[in-house]
């Protein structure tokens, strides 16, 4: 849903898609439900997430978990062509959300 909207960034207008990156042990419905929450914030502010930006929740993302923050990073484990889709207007950037403490 986020990719349907144009967002502002220092590089101009773009579309953005979010991905969640975490160890298999942390995959669950609650973790997946974080994506719409983070996307709604970007839509409300009309601002794209930037690599290095943090999204703080102020409470653990999962019960008995030390993770309370999501860090935005480029999907660096994939080829650079994976990070940006230029087939859309404006282009679509992919951002990983990585749980951190």
N, C-alpha and C positions, 0 to 999 in steps of 0.2 A: 504494500500500500504506500509506503514512503516514497518509492520510486516514481509514483504518479505525480509528484509535486516538485516544483522548482524551489530550491533553497539557495540562500545567499552564502557565499564564502569569499575569502580574500582573493580567490582566483576567478571570481565572477559567479554567475548563476550555474547551478548544476542540479542533478538528481542524485539521490543517494540510496543505497541499499545497505542494510546492516546484517552482519553475521555474528553469531556467538561462537566463541572458541573456548572450549574447556575440556578437561579430562573426562573420559567416559564415566568415571565415578560420580560426576556432578550433573550428568544429563538427566533432566526430569522435567515434568510439566511446569513446575514453578520457574525453572530457569528459562524455559521457552516463553513464558508469559512476560518476561522482562523485555523482550523485543518490542512489543507494542507500546509499553510504557516509555521506553527510550525514544521510539519513533514519534509518539505523541508530543513529547517535549520538543523535538526538533520542529515538528509542524507548528506548534503553538508559537515558537520563537522565530520561525521562518529562517532558521540558521542551520547550515550543515555542520556535522561533527568534523572536527579536525584531528588528524593524527596527533597523539599526545594528550588530547583532552580527556578529562575524567568525568564520570557521571557517578556522583556519590549518593548512596541510598541512606546512609546513617544507621543502618541495621544490617545484619547478615543477609546475604542473598538467599541462603538456604539454612535450614535449621542446623545447628552444630557446625557451622562453617565460619572460617575467619574472613571470608570474602565479603566486603561491604561496598565495593567500588568496581566499576567497569572502566577499563582503559581502552580508548579508541586507538587502533593502529591500522596501518595498511596491511593487506594480506601478503606479507613478505615471504611466506613459504611457497607461494605460487609465482609463476612468471609475471613480470610487470604488466603484461597484457590482460591479466586477470583482474587487476585493480581498477581498471577503467573500461567502460563500454562506451565506445564512441559512436555506436549505432543509434543512439537516442539524441534528441535535441532538447535541452543541452545534454552533454555527456552524463553518464551515470558512474559515480564512484562507489566502490565497495569498501566498507569499513568493518574491521573486526572489532568486536567487543570482547575484551579479555578480562575475566574476573581477577581482581587483585585485592590485597589487604591494605 
